[in-house]
Amino acid sequence: MTTVNDQALNSLADILRLETEHADIINQKLLRGAGEKQRRRNRLHEERRYKNFVALFVAYVRFARELTDLISIFDHSELAVQTLTAVYSRLSHLFVTEVMLLPADLIASWDSSCLAIQAPKQDSNLPLPLSVVAPSRREIWLKRLEQLKTLQISMIIRRHALMDDQFIGMDMNDDEISELERSESELSHVFDEDGACLLIQTFERVRQALLRRLYLKDVRQKALDLDKKTSDIDINRAAVVIQSRTRGYLTRKRVKEQRLQELKLLGMQLETVLRLQPNEQSIKISPPVAKKESEDKTKSSMIVEILSALHAELSSEQRKTMKNDNQRVLAGSPGADKNERLAGMSFEELVHLGVIQKQPSDPNLINLLVSYPVETIWNTSKGAKIIDLRNALLCTTVVPQALSTTSGDCGTTKSILLIGRSKSGKSAWSQAIAASCAATYIHVTPKLVKKQPTLRNKICYVITKFARDDRYVVIAFDRLEMFAASEEKKRKRFKAAMLNAFRKLFTSIVELKESSSVILLGMSRKNEELESPFNQFDIRMILKVPETPERFELIVGRLRTRLGQNKLPVIPKRVLELSKATRKAPSCGEILEKVDAKISNA
């Protein structure tokens, strides 16, 4: 039985063989001329290069998957990170270079080429590069997710409990206010299922406590008025009775029952959702026998040495395309703490301004989306090419972004314009890109900058400042179709100041992208040429809208499941009788009379 080490060595042997063939193919000179013989020979050369590229890409993907199983055997984690970094760097450069140079009709036969070399779909899907992201960068990402939840909870509590008009002007002493703020800060760091229930209960208690305070104040005043009218009323006893009647226990109990009843009717119980979520399958490697342990370590060190030598022998052409920015501040460097502190302040300000409202928190989000071949247009090549959407996004954006956290040398991150109609998945793929490389996601729309002049300028300034301080962010500009030539009349409805602010923000992000790891994405609903500066994207991808029958089958399958579990909501009697009556009676008035008569008699 072959072990994981043996499989990795076999994959590495295939990589070395294919890399040698790849170098021979590149060094082979093409014939120049317009003759039939020259064209036929050049075509055979392109087909040979394409087959070698597909086989080499699949071999690297297999090796990257097997290498993750070998991490537990390595003595140092840095060794594993360096190895994975070399693999992902070579994969990204190989994909970008070959896709740009090879003709479009060959790239379109990607699936059939993988089947020709007996490679299943899993072997041709690039694994997520989250393991090569610096640990400090991942900690910053998780910290910002918690910070976002904390800030949103604080804003909700202050908006609905402290800043409500009915509570302004009430006489609360300093001790009560400090106690309220202390309970708010203590409860704002949890926001899971239990934390959400705790937050709702706390907010309800605060609201009811303030209501009881006002109510008791009015009751005491009425009691004093009645006492002046020679009525014997015990004020303390009246306060106790009122407090017992306005307690929030029964209210919370009734609300909980209604919420559970609603979830049960919709088939959305928490237990059902947890049962439907797929479990992540992980390969468990049994500890090797003492006799085999030294052999495994020897094989692992051999893999690292060979791969490091392979990575060191990159061609001079590849070195030119890779970015070497000496001014980049890597995570963990002396200047990173200051930038992180400044970026944290800007992040908090963006949340308060409403620019950042939610963040993708699942790193495997891109694996949950269904990938398919899409039409891509590269600025450096002629014609459109059909390539796999998931692999294209990973190799052009996610992998270079992840490699920038561990080394100063990384592939150039491409800017991508996603084109597709509504519900085609543009926002979902943009959020998946940010989650795959543990980066902060900012979604910018023209409506976002459609504010007052002072607030509009502040929003643009804070976004640019955060991107400059953080240097590791995904910024997506939505609704760019309004800057097409055909939308000039509709564009006149917007104020010129708002459009200029949007253009200025886009220009500043484009300039910032040249000196930092910023992923620039665009979204448009029309496949038209955009005006400057929105025509500076490196790649344009045309997404397809999911077909209607697939959505219909999904709805029917969901209703079938609910019907089998007896969880379908009861159809109203009037609607049921109306549907039966419409089959026979032609007149609408007669139908309604028959239905009303039948229901009234029943």
N, C-alpha and C positions, 0 to 999 in steps of 0.2 A: 504494500500500500504506500503510495507516494505521499510524503509530508508536504507541508506548506513551503518549506525551504526548497525542496526539490522542484516544486512547481514554479517558484520564483526564479530558480536557476535556469529552468527550461525556458521561461519567458524572456529572461535576460539574454540567453543564447540566441533566441529568435530576434531580439532587438539588435544585437551586434551584427547578425547576418544581414538583416534588412537595412541597417544603417550603412553597411559596406556597399550594398546594392544601390542605395539611395545616392551615395557619393559618386559611384560610377556613372549613374544616370545623369546627374547634374553636370559632371565634367565632360560628358559626351557632347560634341559640337553638332549643332543642327546645320543642315544644308540650306543655303540661301538660294532663292530663285522661285520662279513661278511655274516650273514644270510639274507634270503629273507625278513623276518619280520622286521629286523633292517633297511634294505635299504628302504623298503616301508614306514616305519614310518619317517625316516629322509627325504625322498622325500616329504611327506605330510607337514613336518615342513618347508622345504624350500619353497614350494608353498604358504603356509600360510604367511611366512615372506615376500615373494615377493608381494603378493596381498596387504598386509599391507603397504609395502613401496610405492607402486604406489598410493594408496589412500592417504597416508600421504603427499607425494610429491605434488599431485594435490591440497590437502587442503591448504598446505602452499603457493602454487602459487596463489590460489584464494584469500587467506588472504593478500598476498603482494599486489595484484592489488587493493583490496578494501581499504587497508591501505593508499595508495596514495591519495584516495579521502577524507580520514579523516584528512589529514595534515592541511587543512584549518581550522579545528575546534580546533586543539590543541592550547594551550596558548603559548607554547614555541616550537621553531623549534628543539631544542636539544632533546626534548622528542620524537618527531617523528623520528629523525635520530637514536636515541638509539633503538627505537622499530624496525625500518627497519633493523638496524644492527643485532639485535638478530635474526630476521627472516632469513636474508640472510646467517648468520653464520650457523644456524641450517640446512638450506637447503643444503648448500655446503657440510657440514660434512655428512649429511644423504646420499646424492647422492654418494659421493666418497666411503663411507664405504660400503654401500649396493651393489654397482656395483662391487666392488672388491671381496666381499664375496659370492654373489649369483652365481649360475652356469650360463653358457652362454646360454643354451637353454631356460631358463626362461626369461632372459633379452631380447632375440630376439622378444618376444611377447609383446612388450611395447604398441604398438598401439591398439592391440586387448584387452589388459588389461584396457586401458583407456576407450575404448568403452564399456567394460563390466560394469564399474561403472558409465556410462552415463556422461563421461567427454569429452567435445569437445576439439579440438586441441588447441584452445586458452587457455583453462584452464591448459593444460600440458606444455605450453611454459613459461619459466621463464622470468619475466619482467626484463628490464635493470636495473642494480644497480647503475646508474649514480647519483641517488638522495642521496646515502650514501657516495659519494666521497666528501671529504672536499672542502668547497667553495674556499679556497686558492689554492688548487690543480687544480681546474677547471680554476681559474683565470690565473694560470701559463700556463696551456695548451692553453687557448685562446691568451694569450700574445705571446706565441711562434709561434702560427699560423700567427699572424700579423707580428712578427719579421721575419719569413721566407719570407713572401711576400715582406717586405721592403728590405731585403738583396738581394733577387732575382732581384727586380726592380733596385736597385743600381748597381748590377753586370751587368745587361743588358745595362744600360745607360753608364756605364764606358767602357764596352767592345766595344760598337758600336759607341759611340760618342766621347769619350775622348781618347781612346787608338787606334783609327784607324790610319793606316799608312799614309793616305793621309792628316791627320791633324797634324801629328807630325812635329814640326819645324816651325809652324806658329807663328807669333808674336801676342800673346794675353797678354794684361796687367793683373795685379793682380785683378783689380776691375771686369773685365769680367769673370775671372775664379771663383772668389768668388760668383758672381751673378749666374753663372751656377750651382755651387755646392749647393747654397742656394735654387734654384728652384727645384733641384733634391731632396733635403731632405724634402722640403715642400710637394712634390707630391707623395713621396714614401710610405706614410702611408695609402693610399686608393687603393684598388684593387678589387672593385666590378665592375658591368657592366659600370657604369658611370666613375669610376676611371680608368678602362682599356682604355676606349676611350680617357680620359684626358691624360693618360700616352702616348698613341700612338701619339696624337696630339702634346704633348710637345716634345717627341723625334723627331718627324718629323720637328718641328719648329727649334729645336737645330741643327739638321742635315742640314736643308736648310739655316739656318743663317750662319753656317760655310761655306757651299758651296758658298753662296752669297758673303761672305767676300773674299774668294779666287778669285771668279769670278770678283768682283769689283776691286780687286787688280791688276789682269791681264788686265782688261779693262783700268784702269787708266794708267798703264804702256804703253799700246798700244796707248792711247790717247796722252801721253807725247811724244812717238816716232813719232806719226803723226804730232804733233805740231812742233817738230823740223824740219819736212819736209815742213814747211811753209803751213800747212793746218789749217784752222780756225775751231777748234772743241771746244765746251763748255764742259769741263770735268764734271762739276756738273750736267749739263743737261743729259749727257750720263749716268752718274751714276744713275740718277732718272729713266730714261727709262729702263735701265737694271734691276733695282730693281723691277719695276712694272711688267716686263715680267717674272721674276723668282720668283714671289710670290707663296707661297705654297697653296693658297686657291683652285685654279682650280685643282691642283693635288690631294688634299685631297678629293675634291668633286667627282672626277672621281674614286678614289679608293673606296670611300664609296658606290657609285652606283654599282661598280663591286662586292663588297662584299655582298650587299643586293641582287643583282641578283643571285649570287651563292647560298646564303642561301635559297632564294625562290625556286631555282631549286632543291635543296636537301630537301626541306620541313623542314627546321630547323630554322624558324623564332623564335625570342625570345618569342613572344607572344604565339606561339604554344607550346614551351617547358614549359612555365609557366603553360599553361592550362593542360598539360599532367601530371604534378607533382601531386601526391596525397596529399590532405590536411590532416594535422594531426587533428584527432578528439579528443577533450577533453571533459570530463564530467563536466558540470557546475552544481554545487550544489546550489540550491536556499537558501538564508539566512533563518535559522529556525525562527519559531515564538518565541516570548519572553518566552512563557510558556514552549516550548520544548527545549530551549537552555540549561537550567540547566540539563535536562535529557541526552542530547547528550554529554555534558561535563562529566557527571557522568559515562556514558557508555564508553567514550574514556579513562578516567582515569582507569576504571576497566580493560579495554583491556591492557593498559600499565602495570598495576600491575601484572596481571596474566602472561603476556608474559615475563616480567622481572624475575618473579619467576621461570618460565619455563626455561629461559635462564641461570639462576644462578644454576640450578640443573642439569647441564650437567654432564655426567658420567666422572669418572676419566680417562677412556680410551680415551675419546674425548679430554680432557685437555692435554693428552700426545702428541696427534697428532697435536695440535695447537701450533703455533710458538710464543714464547714470547721473543723478542729480546730487551733487555734494551738499547742497543746502537743505536737503530733505531731513526732517526731524523724525527719526524712527522712534517707535514705542520703546521705552526703557532707557533712552538717552538722557543726558543731563537737562536738555532743553524741553523734554517732553512734559515734565510736571507743570511748568509754567503754561505751556500751550493747553494742557488738559484742564487746568484751572480756568483759563480764559474761555475755552470752548464750553465748559460746564455752565459758566455764567450766561453765555450767549444761548445755550440750549434752553435754559430756564426762561430766558426772555422770549424765545421763539414759542414756547408753550403758552406763555401768558398772552402773546399776541395772536394765538390761534393758528399759527403756521404749522406747527407739529401737533397733531391731535391723536394720532395712533402710529405705532411702529410694528412692523412684522417681527414676531418673536420666535417663530419656528424656523430653525436653520434648514430643515428638510422640506421647506415649502416648495422648492423648485422640483422636488421629486414627486410631489402630489399633483402637479400640473401635467397635462397630457401634451407631450411634444409631438411635432409633426413637421414635415418638410415645408419650408417657407421660401418665398422668392426674396432674394437679397440683392441689393445693388451697391457695389463698392465704388468709391470715387476713383480708386487707382486702377480699376479694370473696366473693360467694356462689356455691356450687356448684363442681364440679370442671371443669377445663379440660384439653383434650388438646393438648399442645405438644411440639415436638421436644426431646429430652432434651439433646443436645449444645449447641444454641443457648441453651437455658434456663440450663444450668450456667455457660456462658461469660459470658452477659450479667448474671447475678445475683451471681456470686461472683468469677470469674477476672478479668474486665475491671476492676471497681472495685478489686480487690486490686492489679492491675498499675499502675493509674493512681495509686495512693497513694504509689508510690515516686518519682514525678517531679513531682507537684504536691500542694499541700495540699488542693485541692478535688477530690473524687471522689464517685462515687455510693455510696450506702450498700450495704455488703455484706450480702446476705441470708443468714440461717441456714436450712439445708435439712435436712429429715428424710427419708432414703431408706428406703422401705418395700419389702420384698420377701423372698421365701423364700431359703433357702440356694442358692448358686450363681447368684444373679440379677445379680451384678456390682456390689454396693454398694461393696465395698472397692476394686475396680478403678477405678470412677469417682471415688472419693475420692482415690486416689493420683494419678489423671490430673489432677485439679484442682490438687493441690499442685505437680506437675511443670510444668503449663502456666504458672504464675505464679512459678516458681522459689522456692517457699516450703518450709520444713521441715514434714514430715508427722509427726504424733504420733497413734498409734492407742491409744485408752484402752478397756479392757474391765473388767468387774467382777472378773475373775480377776486383773487386774494389781494391783488394790488389795487382793486377798485375801492379805495378807502379815501379818507380825508387826506389832503396833501401832506400834512405832517406825519400821519400814521403810515402813509404809503412809502414815503422816503425812509422812515424808520425801519419798516419791514425789509426793504431792499438792502439797507445798510447792515442790519443784523444778520441776514442770510449770508451776505458776502463775508462778514466778519467771522461768522461761525465756520464757514468753509475754509477760510484762510487760517484760522487757529487750529481747527481739527485736522485738516488736510487728509481726511479719510471719510468721505461722505458721498452719498448717491443723491443727485438732484435731478428730478424729472419735471420737465416743462410740458404742461398739458394744453390742449386746444390750440395747437399751433396752426391748424388749418385756417384760422382767421387772418393769418399773414400771407395767404396765397393770393395770386392775382385775381382769381374769380370772386374773392370775398372783399373786394375793395369797398363796395357800396355798404355792406353790412358793417365794415370796420369803421365807417364814419359815425356810427351811432355811439361809439366809445369816445371818451375824451382823449385829446391828443396827449395830455400830460400822463394819463394812465398807460397808453401805448408806449410812450417814450421811457417811462420807468421800467416797463417790462423788457424793452429792448436793452436798456442800460444794464439791468440785472443779468440778462443772458450774456451780454458782451463781457461783463466782469467775470462771470463763471467760466467762459471760454478762455479768457486770459489766465485765470487761476489754474485751469486744468493743465496748462503747459508746465507748471512748476510744482504740482502736488498731485496726490492720488485722489482725484475727484472723478467720479463716473458721471458723465453727462448723458442724459436720456431725453428724448423728445417724443411726444405723442400727437398724432394727427389723424383725423378721420378721412382725409382725402389724399390721394396719391397725386399731388400736384407740386410743382416747384415753388418753394417758399422764397420770400424776399430776404435780402441781407438784413441782419446777420444770421438768420435762422436756417440758412442753407449750408452751414459749415459742419454738418454731421459726416462722419467717415463712412457709415453704413446705413442703409435704409432697408428695413424689413417689413414686408407686407403680410399682415396676419389675416387669417380667415375667420369668419364668424361661424360658430358651431351650427350645424344644420338643425332645422326644426324637428325632424323626426326623432333625433337623439334626445332632445329635451322632452318631447312627448312621451317617449318610452321611459324616460327617467321618472316623470310624474306618474305614469301608469304603474310602474313598478313600486313606487312609494305607496300609492293608494292600495295596491294589491297586498302589500305587506301589512298595512294598517287594518285592512279588511280581515286578514287572517288572524290578527291579534285582537280583533273586536275593539279597535280604537278609532274607527271612523266616526266623525261627528254626526249626530242625528239630523236628517234633512227636515227643515220646517214643513209642517203639514200643508200649509197654504201653497208652498212652492211645489210640493209633490203632486197635489191635486191639480195645480195649474198646468204642470207638465203633462198630466194625463188628459186633461180636458182639451188641450191644444191639438191633439191628434184628430179630434172629431169635429169640434165646433169651429166654423170659419170666422165668426164675428168675435171681436175682442170683448164687446159688451156682454154678449151671451156667455162667454167663458167666465168672466168675473162674476156674473149673476149665479151661474151654476156652482162655482167654487164657494162663494159666500153662503149660498143656501145649504150646500152639503156640510160645510163646517158648522154653521149655526144649528142645523138639525142634529149633528153629532154631539 
